[in-house]
Structures are given as C-alpha cells and as structure tokens.
Amino acid sequence: MILAFVVAGIIATEPLLNAATTARDWIGMKLGWLYVLSTTFFLLVALFLMLSRFGKIRLGPPDSRPEFGTLAWFAMLFTTGMGIGLVFWGVSEPIHHLTSPRSAEFVPPEGEPPPPEAATEALSLSYFHWSFHPWAIYIALGLALGYFAFRKGLPLRPASALHPFLGDRVFGWPGHIVDILAIFGTIFGLATSLGLGTLQINGGLNHVFGVPINSLVQSIIIIVITSIALLSVLAGIDKGIRRLSMINLWLAFLLLVAVFVLGPKLWNVSIMITAAGDYLSSIVQWSLAFPSPRIDQQAADWTTAWPIFYWGWWISWAPFVGIFLARVSYGRTIREFILGALFAPVAVSILWFGVFGGSGLFYELFRDGGLSALSEEQRAFRMIELLPVGPIVGGVISVLLIIVVAVFFVTSSDSGSLVVDTLASGGSIHPVKLQRAFWAVSEGAVTLVLLVLGGENALAALQAASVVTGLPFAIILLLMVWGLGKALSSEPRPGGPKEQRAEDHVHPAGPR
C-alpha cells in the first residue's frame, strides 16, 4: 500500500496533491475542533497524572529500574521527538509569522516592513506549536504503550492500549487495523522529516561550498546518510541510537551557544523572556481557539494553516515517537516519564527558537537580512552569515549545522526503523537487526522517490496526507488514554493492598 502511494505520487502528482490538500482543508474547517480539543485534553491528562498518586507507578514491575541514564534517555527523547524539524523551522517559522501574522493588527501597510512588536508574537506562536502540545501528544501514546507493555505484559504495539475495550481482539483484525494505521503514519511522517532534512543539508552545502541544489545531489545525500543509518541500526540501540543521540545533543548545544554568544545577545534574551511570558499567558486562549470564518476569516485561515496542521502532523507522528519513547523508558515512573518528556524538551525548544528565531527576527527587522525572501531551508544559513564574524568562522558554524541535521537524519531513520519493525513484528521489543536494516533502507527509498522523482509537490502531498492520517489516530489516541485511565484506576493506592489479580498485573521481563 505504501508502494502504491509512492507510485501514485510519481505518476499522478498533481491529482494526488489536490486530493490530499482538499481533504486537509475539509478536515481543518469541519473537524479542526477535534484536533483542538484532543491535544488540549492530552496536555491536561499529562499534568494530572504527573501530579497525582499515579505518578509513582513504574513502567514495569515495581522493582524495575531505568535501562538508560537520564542524560542519554533525554538525548534520545529529544533527537527523536523534534530533531530535524526544530532545526529546519528554528529560523523559518518565526520569520513566516512575522511576514504573515496571525493578528490583523500586525499586518503592515503595503510596501512597508512589519512592525518590531510583531516579532514577539511571531516567536511566541512558534513556542506554542513546538512546546507543550506536541509532547503531550507523544506522552499520551508513549505512556499508554509503556504501561500496557511493561506493566501488563502485552506486546509493544498501539492496539495493546485498547485491551480494556477490545480484550483479546487486539490480537485479531481490529488490532491489526490500528497497527497498520500506525505504520502508515510513521512511514509518511519519517519521509516528510527526512525530506526536509535532505533539503536543508543541500541548502547548506550550496551556501557554504557552492554545491548545486538539484535531484542528483539530494539523491547522493539520502544514499550516504541512509548508509550511515544502517551502521547505527546494526550497532543496536545502546551503541547506535544512544551514542549518536549523545553526540548530537552536545553538537546542538555547541551550535546553540555559538549563535547565542556571537548573535544579538541582549535582544535574544529580551525577546525570549517576553515571548515565553506571552505564550504562557495566552496558552489557554490559543489552545481552545477555533474561530469561525463568519467572524474572522483571517484568524480561521491561520488556525487551519498552522495549529490544526501541526496538531494533525504531531498526531500522525505519535506512533513513531510514542513507541520509541515507551521502548527507552522501561523502569521509569510515570512522573519521571512526564517530567522528562514534557518539561525538558519544552525548555530546549524555547531556548532554540529564542536564539535561532530571535537572531533571525533581529537581522530581518534591523539589518535588512532578506531572510523572508529565501526558501525555508536556506534561512538558517543566511542568519549565520549575518553574524558579526568572518567568513571562516561563519563557514565553520554552517558546517556544524549541516552535521547536526545529518546526525538527526541518522537517528530519526534508525529509531524509525526500530518502531516500524516493532509494529510489523507484532510488538516484539527484540526485532531482528536485518529486519530493521530493511526498514531503514525502505525509509530512505521512500524519501528518495518522493523528493527526487515526485518533486516538491509530492512532499506537499505527503504533508497533507500526514494530517489526514492523523484524523483517525486522534480518535484512537483518545480511546488509548481512556483505556489507560481504566487500567490505572485498578492500581492499588499507596499503603493499600499490595496484591492484584494475576491477570491484572503481569511482571514482564525488561526490554534487555
């Protein structure tokens, strides 16, 4: 079915793009409220579980302990959950909100630049899209799967979280349908992300070394990085994903510090704090915003194009990120899981957008940077070029950015192959390495075909398809959270009865 989609994307790119875009727009107008309410609900559930008595429950037997150290665990969480997207949009999204604002009050007269005060809202909206809500979605699925797999002894697959409703039918065709939807969402989401990473690497090579931007170069990039990902796959989680994630965490930190030190420091600190305050003070209003076009057409169009698009995209990504989060979180308490997967990544997102997005906004507003005239994949490199350093230092920083994107590509492909193989093997947490290698090659091949042969329109269709895929999975996610709540309600209270019925509490072996 995935192959059929790829072939259709090559043969009938425009019709497929039109169909996917029409479906996306219809969902945004008619069912966008479902995305708005469900993502907000997931965030509220995460906060409740973290603060409640359930926070002490471990994802595993009561005596289980974490498989990975805290720093390595967080590195794998972050590089898988955001990775390429954060680097790609770190400069581009605030610039887009600056030049195409949500609020009519920030629309400048024709021919005039945006007002400086629009920069704060541009950055705070980026925080909104990349902070609490996406990670709440990942937590909803990851927590449900981790609980049912490691606490109840069920396979690590989305259908297992529906066991309170379906019973043993999760092992039949109803469960298989859920897993197939998860595989589709994972493959499509990965291909989109890897395609964006390829475009940015090509844009960086063009900016630094003059390498042309064309299909041949992009093909070579995908083949080379997929080959590196294969080595990581064969090395296993501990030696592959964990080590690469740690390396990239430090490289990304070095890049962040370099841009902050060399960039407009006072401006970045000021706008970062102000935008964070605006985001936190507006989070309730923005979280529940679904304006009617009869009242405010501009706000309705913006909501469909941005928050609803993002929520659908994150939900379609949830099987990939959620399963991986569950896989590497064995032995952690629910409170540890939520603290690590919600607040730590949000802090990094605020810092990243504050430094990269803040610098881009500064140079666009006050140095005539021309970032808005460039394509998304070239804006970060243009921002680096505008730093008050010589071309040699600027070139080194740009190369570092290319390396960070490339390693994010590798970790995304590696963890993606682990997730897809886990789903395809019925939830096995010990997939065969050769099977994972097959999926890593398949992901690279899908990205290659869509990006090189299908062109940019194929990627646009894929992004729209991800949003459409997110619709049924939003409903499934709501049921999974409900099932998790039913199961948690049967857990003994602290100080209460220590024993449960054998069928309610299985002590599975750890993921090792």
N, C-alpha and C positions, 0 to 999 in steps of 0.2 A: 504493500500500500504506500509506503514511503517512496519506493522507487517510482510508482505510478505518479505520485505528486511531483517528483523531480522531473520526470519526462514531460508531464503536462506543463510544468514551469518553463521548460525549454521550447516545446512546440507551440504552446498557446499562452505565451507570457501575458499579453495584454488582456485576453478574456479572463484568465485566472486572477490577474491583478484587480480587474474591475469587479469580479465576483467577490473576492476577499474584502476589497475596500467597501463595497456596498454592504456586505454582511457586518463589517466592523462598524460602519456608520449607523446601521439599523440598531445594532446592539447598544451603541452609545446613546442613541436617542430614546429607545424603548425600554432597555433593560440596564441602562447605566446605573440606576438606583441600586440594583443588586450588588454591583461591584462596590459602590459607595458604602452601603450598609454592612456588607460582609467583611470588608477589610477593616472597618472600624470595630466591628464585633470581635474579630480576631485579636486586635490590639487590646481591647478591654479584657478578653479572656486571658491573654498572656499576663497582664498586670495582676489580675485576680489570682491566678494560680501561683504567681511568684510570691504574693503577699499572704496567701492562705496556708493552712496546715498541710496542704498537698505539696507545698514546695519542698518538704523534707523527703519525699518519696524518691527513690533512686530508679534510674532507667536500667533496671537489672535487679538481681536478688538483693536483699538488704545488706549483705556483706560485700557486695561488688564495689570495685574502685575504678576510677577512670583509666582508660587504656593509654591515653596520651597526656603529656604535660600541658599545663594551662596555656602557655605561650604558643606551643605547637598546635594545640587544639584551636585557639583563636585564629592563628595564621591560616589554617585550613578552612575554617568557617568563612573568614573574610575573603580569601582569594577565590573561593568557590561561589559565594553569595553575591559578590559585587564585581570584583576583578576588572575585566576588560571594560565593562560598562561605565564604571566610575572614572577610569582613566579617559575613556572616549568622550564622555559628556561633562567632565570636570570643568572644562573651559567653555564648551559649546553651549550647554543648556542655559547658564546664566546670560550669555550673550544673546541667545534666542529670546529669552523672556524680556531682556532689555529692549530689543528692537521690535518685538511683537508682544506687548504687555497684555496681561490679563485684564487690568483695570483701564477703563476709558480715560481716566484722569491722567494716566501716564503716556497717552498717545500724543506725540509731539505734532505740531503743525507740519504740513507737508514741506519737505525740504530742510527741516530743522532737526538737529540731533536730539536724542532722548534726554530728558532732564536728569541730573545726577541723582535725585532722590528715587528715581525708578530702579537704581542699582540695588538698593536694599531689598525691595520686593522681589527682584529677579533672583537674588541669592536665597532669600527665604523660601521661595517657591521650589527652588532646587532642593533645599533641605527637606521640604515636605514630601517630595517624590522619592527621595533616596534615604530616608531615615527610618522612623518607627514603623510605618505601614508595610513596606516590603518585608522587613524582618519579622513582623508579626505574622505575615502570611507564611513565611518559611517555618516559623516556630509552630504554627498550628499543625502543619503536616509532620514536621520532624518530631515534635513531641508525641503526637499520636502514634506514629510508627515506632519510635523508640520505646514507648511504654508497652505497646502490644507485642513487639518483637522480643525485647529483653526482659520484660516483667511477666509477660503472659506466655512466652514461648512460641508465638506464632511467627510465620515467615515474614521477612522484612520486605513487605510489599504493601501498596496503598490499600488493597482490599482487606488486609488484616484489621485495619482500624474500623471496618464496618462489621466486624464479627458480632458485636452486640445486637445488630439488626438482622444480619443475614445468617448467622450461625455457620454451619459447615458449608453453606452455599458459597462462601467466599472462595472455596476451592473448586467451584464449578464455573459455569459460564458467566454468572453475574460478576464474580471476582475477576475473571479474565478480561471482561469489558473494561473494568476500572483500570486494570494494569495496562491494557492496550492504549487507553487514553493517556496514561502517564508516559508511556514510551513515545507517543506522538509529541506530547508537549516537550519532553526532554530533547528529542532529536531536533525539532523545529527551533526551540529556544537556543540550543547549542549552536546550530548552524547560523542563526542570526548573530549571536555574540561572536563566534569565530570569524564570521564575515566582516563584522565591524572591526575586529582586531586586525584582520588582514589589510583592510583599507587604511587603518591608521599606521600600521608598520610601513606600508607602501608610501603613504604620505610623508612619513618621517624620513625614509630613505631618499625620497625625492627632495625634501627640504635640505637635508644635510649633505648628501652625496650626489645629487642630481640624477638619481636613478629614475627612469621614466615611470609614469603611472599607467600601467596597461595590464592586460589579461595575462601576458606571459610572466611578468614579474610577480603578480599575485598568485599565479599557479605555483611558481617556484617557492614562494613564501609558505604557502599551505603545505606543500610536499615536505619541505625541510622541517618545519615546526611539527608536523604530524609525525615525522620520523623520530624527532626528539621525544615527542609524547609517547611513542611506542617503547622507547628505552625506559621511560618512567613507569609505564604500565608493567613491563616485565620485572622492574625492580620491586614492585609491591607498594602498599600504602606507606609503610614505615620508612622505607628507603627512597621511595619515589615521591609521592604527593607530599609527605610530611617535610622532607628535606627541601624540595623545591618551594613549598609554601613558606618555609622559614627564610630561605634565601630571598624570595621576592618581597617578603614583609620588610626585611631590612633594606633592600634596594629601594622600595617605595618610600620608606621612611627617610632614607638619604635624599631621595629626589624631593620629597616634601620640604625637608629642612633647607635644601639648596635654594629652592624657589622662594621660600619664605625669607631667608637671610638676604638674598640678592634682590628681591622684589620690593614693592611699596609696603614696608612692614607696618607702619602706623595705620595706613589706610586699611590693610587687610585685617588687623586686629580690631579696628573700629567697626568695619562693616560686618565682620564675622560675629561679633558680640551683638550688634544691633539686629542683624538678620536672624540670629538664633532667638533673640527675645521676641521678634515679630512672629517667628514661626511658632514658638511655644504659646504665645498669647492668642494666636489665630488658629491653632490646631483643631479645636472643636468646630469652629465655623467652617474651615476648609474641609475637614473630614466628612462633614454632612452636607456639603454644597452640591446640589444638583439643580441648578437654575433652569427654569422653563424658558424656552426661546420666545415665548409670548411676552415675557417680562424683560429679559436681557439677552438678546441674540448673541452678542459678542461673548458674554460670560458662558452661555450654553455651548457655543462652538469651542471655546477654550477648554472647558471642562471635558468635552468629548475627546478633544485632540491630545490632552495631557493627562490629568489624573485618571480618567477612565481607561485610557490607553495603557498607562503604566500599571494600574491595578490588574487589568486583564493579562498583561505581559508577565507580571510577577506571579500571578496565579498559575499561568501556563508553565512557568519555571519551577513552581513549588515542588513537583515530584522530583526533579533533579536535585535541587538544593536540599529539600526536606529529607530525602532518603539519605543523602550523603551526611547531613548533619546528624541524623539518627545513628548512622553507621559509626561515626567517630566519637559519639557522645556516650557510649556504654559506660555505666558506672557512675555517671554524674547525677546529682539530684535535679529535680525539676527546677528548683530555684537557681542552681548554678547554670543550668542549661539556658534559662530565660535571661539571666543577667549577662551571660557571655554572648548569647546570640541576639540580644536586643540592644543593650546599652553600649557595649564596647564598639560594635560596628557603627552605631549612630554617632559616637564621638569621633571616630575616624572619618566618617562621611562629612561631618561638619567641618573638621579640620581641612580635609582635602578640597572640598568646594570653597571653603573660606580662603585658602591660599591660592589655588589654581583659578577658581572662578573669580575671586576677588581681584587677583592680578589682571586677569583678562578684562574685567569691567573697568579697572583703573586705566589701562592703556587704551581701551576703546573710547572712554569718555574724555580723558585728559591728554592723551598723546597721539590722537588720531591714528590708532593702531590698525584700523582697517580689518579687524577680525571678523566683523559681521559679513564682509564681502567674500570671505573664504568658505570653503566647504568644511563640514564638521571635523573631518579627520586632520585638517591642517591647522586648526585654530590653536591647539596647544603648542605646536612648534613655532607658530608666529609669536605667541606670547613669550616663549623662551627667548626668541630672537630679540624681543624688545627689552629684555632685562639689561640693566646697565653694566654689562660685562663685554669682553672682547669676543670675537667670533670663535676663538678656540675654546674658551670656557663654555660659551653657548652651545657649540657643537658637541662638547662632551656631555652636557646636560641633556641635549636632544637624543644622543645615542643611549644614554641611561634610560630615557623614557621609552625608546624603542625596545630595549632589553626587558623592561618591566612589562610592557604589553606582550612581548613574545613569551615570557615565562607564565604570565596569566593565561595565555593561549594554551600552553602545555598543561598547566594544572587543571584548566577547565575541560580540556579534551580527556585527560586521564581520569578525573573524577566522574566525568560524564559517561565514559565507557564503563566504569565500575557500576554506576547507577543503572544504566541500560541493561548491562549483563545481569545484574541482580534481579531486575524486573523480568527479563527474558528467561531466567532460570528458576522462576517461581519463588523468588525471595531468598535465595541462598546468599549467605554472607561470606562464603568462601568460593567466589567464582574462579573458574579456571583462567589462568593468565592469557592463554592463547585466545580464549573467547573474548576477553577484554581487549586484546590486541585487535581482534576482528572489528569490534565496535569502534575502537579509536580510528582505525582506517576508514570505516564506513562514515563516521562523522566528518573526517577530513574530505572524503569523496563527495558527500552531500554538499558541504560548503563550497568545494571547488566547482562542482557543476552549477550550483545556483549563482555563485558570484561571477564566475568566468563566462559560462555559456548563457546563463539567463540574464546576466547584467544586473544593473541596479534595480530594475523593475521586479526581478524575481525576488530580491531581498525585501523589497517593499511589500510584495505579496506575502512573503514568509512572515514578516512582522504582523501583518493584518491577520494571517492565519493563526498566529500565536494568540492574538487577542480572542479570536473566535473559539479556539481550543480552550481558552480559559473559562468560557461560559459554563459548559457542563461541569468542569472541575471545580468551579466555585460552589456549585450545589453539593458536589461530593465532599468538598472540604468542610462545608457546614455540617454534613452528616458525620464526618470523621470527628469533628470537635464534639458533637453531641454524644457520639459513642464513647469518646474519651471521658466525658463528664459522667456518663453512666458507670463506666468502669471504676473511675476514681471514687465515686460515691460508695463503692463496696469496700474500699480500703479501710482497715481498722484505724481508729483515732489513736494518737499518741497516748500511751498509758492504758489503752483499752485492750481488748482481746488481741492476742498476737497471732492467732492461727486463723487461716481461712480454709475454705474447702479446697481440696486438691485441684479440682477442675478450674477454680478461680485464680489460683496463684501457682504458676509453674516456675521453677527455678531453672531457666535455660543456661546452657554453657555460654561463656562470654564469646565475643567475636574473634578471639585469637584462635 
